[in-house]
Amino acid sequence: MHKSIIKARVFTLLALVILTLSFTFPMVAFHSTLNKIDDGKVDEISSLSYKVWDIYNQGRYKSVSTPKDAHNNLAQMIKSSSEIGVASLPIWAVSLEAPNYPKEAFPEGIPVFFHFDGFSGEIHEMNTINHYVGMDPMWIGGIYEREIGIYALLALSLAMIFFMAYNTPILSYIMLVPASLPLLFIADYAYWLYWFGHNLHDWGAFKIKPFMPTVFGDGKIAQFTTHSYPTIGFYLIVAISLFSLLAFFAKQKGLKEMSK
């Protein structure tokens, strides 16, 4: 087998492993669990969902209202009616600071983390702030993206396996999809920020003009200071993107040399 084809398979495998462990597996294992909790069907939650959530939430942010003994323990989180986020790794982090949220009570401001399949962090508090300025709750945005996300990643994983298994030239372009994940996420994230900022309601207690929330960096909204930065999941999809590009070019080189 041509060495460039071998390299392409290795790079693809690395990208697939990162994608699976960071996003696809926890999304599949935790799928519909939050709905079961909301519907009072806790007895239908599988033991796998509990284990996966507990493992993936080690060291991650928990709401300040969460009892200390419930941290990293989904069963205790449910029992204490704590704020529960999804299990997959967070991709982007946003936090708000304001005088009415003192550092003693909220040392990290009001942080919320965005995932492929949902949110985590101070979700209730952030939605309260959004309502204050006439903005819709976060769950309004990206509904379809969250619904199809798990199926899109499974389909992408299958496509990457086909890329490794077959040397059909047309299949080599499959890797351009995972290569574009960082750009796709930022584009979708920026779109929804724009949508939220330009679809304000009159029921807000504090009236502000339509605005574009900060996509990256620090900003100011009314009396709030905002911080918007990538977190661990984004750096991992960048790694997936780089390995995918390396796989694409290695496969292209190998196919070209094999056709001579």
C-alpha positions in Angstrom: 0.0 0.0 0.0 1.2 3.5 -0.9 2.8 5.3 2.1 0.6 8.4 1.5 -2.5 6.3 1.7 -1.3 4.8 5.0 -0.7 8.3 6.3 -4.2 9.4 5.2 -5.7 6.5 7.2 -3.7 7.3 10.3 -4.7 11.0 10.2 -8.3 10.1 9.6 -8.2 7.6 12.5 -6.8 10.3 14.8 -9.6 12.7 13.7 -12.2 10.0 14.2 -11.0 9.1 17.7 -11.1 12.7 18.8 -14.5 13.2 17.3 -15.9 10.0 18.9 -14.5 10.4 22.4 -15.2 14.2 22.7 -18.6 14.5 21.0 -20.2 11.5 19.3 -20.0 9.0 22.1 -21.2 11.3 25.0 -23.9 12.7 22.8 -25.2 9.1 22.0 -24.9 7.9 25.6 -26.7 11.0 27.0 -29.2 11.3 24.2 -32.7 12.3 25.4 -31.7 12.1 29.1 -32.5 15.7 29.8 -36.0 15.2 28.4 -36.5 12.2 30.6 -35.5 14.3 33.6 -37.8 17.1 32.6 -40.7 14.6 32.1 -40.1 13.0 35.5 -39.1 9.7 33.8 -35.8 9.3 35.8 -36.3 5.5 36.1 -35.9 5.3 32.3 -32.4 6.7 32.3 -29.8 4.1 31.6 -26.9 3.3 33.8 -24.6 4.2 30.9 -26.0 7.7 30.8 -25.2 8.2 34.5 -21.7 6.9 34.1 -20.9 8.9 31.0 -22.2 12.1 32.5 -20.3 11.6 35.7 -17.0 10.9 33.9 -17.4 13.8 31.3 -18.3 16.3 34.0 -15.3 15.9 36.1 -13.8 19.3 36.7 -16.4 21.1 34.7 -18.3 24.2 35.9 -21.4 23.6 38.1 -24.0 26.2 39.0 -23.3 28.1 42.2 -26.6 26.7 43.5 -25.5 23.1 43.1 -24.7 21.3 46.4 -21.0 20.4 46.7 -21.8 16.7 47.2 -23.8 16.6 44.0 -20.9 17.8 41.8 -20.0 15.1 39.2 -22.8 12.9 40.3 -25.8 12.9 38.0 -28.0 11.0 40.4 -27.4 13.6 43.1 -27.8 16.4 40.6 -31.3 15.1 39.8 -32.2 14.6 43.4 -31.2 18.1 44.3 -33.0 19.6 41.2 -29.7 21.2 40.2 -28.8 22.8 36.8 -27.8 19.9 34.5 -26.0 20.4 31.3 -25.2 17.9 28.5 -22.4 15.4 28.7 -20.4 16.3 25.5 -17.4 18.6 25.7 -18.2 22.4 25.6 -17.1 24.3 22.5 -17.6 27.9 23.4 -17.9 29.8 26.7 -19.8 33.0 27.3 -19.9 34.9 30.7 -21.5 38.1 31.9 -20.5 40.3 34.7 -22.6 43.1 36.3 -22.7 45.0 39.6 -25.8 43.1 40.7 -23.8 39.8 40.4 -21.0 40.2 42.9 -17.8 38.3 42.6 -18.4 36.7 46.0 -21.5 35.0 44.7 -20.5 34.5 41.1 -16.7 34.4 41.0 -16.7 33.5 37.2 -19.6 35.9 36.4 -22.6 34.2 34.8 -21.0 31.5 32.5 -22.8 29.5 29.9 -21.2 26.9 27.7 -22.3 25.9 24.2 -22.1 22.3 23.0 -23.1 20.6 19.8 -26.2 19.2 21.5 -27.1 21.8 24.1 -25.8 23.9 27.0 -24.3 23.8 30.4 -23.5 26.3 33.1 -25.8 29.0 34.6 -28.5 28.4 32.0 -31.5 29.5 34.1 -29.7 32.7 35.3 -28.6 33.5 31.7 -32.2 33.1 30.4 -33.3 35.4 33.3 -30.9 38.1 32.1 -32.0 37.6 28.5 -35.6 38.1 29.5 -34.6 41.3 31.3 -33.4 42.9 28.0 -36.2 41.4 25.9 -34.2 38.5 24.5 -35.6 35.0 23.9 -34.3 32.1 26.1 -31.3 30.3 24.7 -33.1 27.1 23.7 -35.0 29.0 21.0 -31.8 29.2 18.9 -30.2 26.3 17.1 -33.1 23.9 17.7 -32.6 22.0 14.4 -28.9 22.0 14.8 -29.2 20.3 18.2 -31.8 17.8 17.0 -29.8 16.7 14.0 -26.3 17.1 15.5 -26.0 13.6 16.8 -27.1 12.1 13.5 -24.8 14.4 11.5 -21.8 13.3 13.6 -22.7 9.6 13.2 -23.1 10.1 9.5 -19.7 11.9 9.4 -18.1 9.2 11.4 -19.4 6.6 8.9 -18.1 8.7 6.0 -14.6 8.9 7.6 -14.6 5.1 7.9 -15.5 4.8 4.2 -12.6 7.2 3.5 -10.2 4.9 5.3 -11.6 1.7 3.7 -11.8 2.8 0.0 -9.5 4.7 -2.3 -12.2 6.0 -4.6 -11.1 9.5 -5.7 -14.5 11.1 -5.0 -14.5 9.8 -1.4 -11.3 11.8 -0.6 -13.4 15.0 -0.6 -15.4 13.6 2.4 -12.6 14.8 4.7 -13.3 18.4 3.7 -16.4 18.2 5.9 -14.7 17.5 9.2 -12.0 20.0 8.1 -14.7 22.7 8.0 -16.1 22.0 11.5 -14.5 25.0 13.2 -15.8 27.4 10.5 -19.2 25.8 10.5 -19.6 26.2 14.2 -18.4 29.8 14.3 -20.7 30.7 11.4 -23.7 29.1 13.0 -22.9 30.6 16.4 -22.4 34.1 15.0 -25.7 33.8 13.1 -27.7 33.0 16.2 -26.0 35.7 18.2 -27.1 38.2 15.5 -30.6 36.7 15.4 -31.0 37.0 19.2 -29.6 40.6 19.2 -31.9 41.7 16.4 -35.1 40.1 17.6 -35.7 41.7 20.9 -39.1 41.9 22.4 -41.0 44.8 24.1 -41.6 42.8 27.2 -38.0 43.4 28.4 -37.8 45.4 31.6 -34.7 47.2 30.1 -35.0 48.6 26.6 -32.0 48.5 24.4 -31.5 48.9 20.6 -30.8 45.8 18.4 -27.2 44.9 18.6 -24.7 42.3 17.6 -23.4 40.3 20.7 -19.7 39.8 20.9 -18.6 36.6 19.0 -15.0 36.6 20.2 -13.5 38.7 23.0 -14.9 41.1 25.5 -17.8 43.5 25.0 -20.4 45.6 26.7 -24.2 45.1 26.7 -26.2 47.7 28.8 -24.6 47.4 32.3 -23.2 43.9 31.5 -19.6 43.2 30.6 -19.4 40.1 28.3 -16.7 37.6 27.6 -16.9 35.2 24.7 -14.1 32.7 24.1 -13.5 29.2 22.7 -13.1 26.4 25.2 -11.7 22.8 25.1 -14.2 21.5 22.6 -13.3 24.1 20.0 -9.6 23.3 20.2 -10.5 19.7 19.7 -12.5 20.4 16.6 -9.6 22.5 15.3 -7.4 19.4 15.8 -10.0 17.3 14.0 -9.9 19.9 11.2 -6.1 19.8 10.9 -5.9 16.0 10.9 -8.7 15.9 8.3 -6.8 18.3 6.0 -3.7 16.2 6.4 -5.6 13.1 5.5 -7.2 14.8 2.5 -3.9 16.0 1.0 -2.1 12.7 1.8 -4.9 10.7 0.0 -4.7 13.1 -3.0 -1.0 12.6 -3.2 -1.2 8.9 -2.9 -4.0 8.5 -5.5 -2.1 10.8 -7.9 1.1 8.8 -7.6 -0.7 5.4 -7.9 -2.4 6.5 -11.1 0.9 7.1 -12.9 
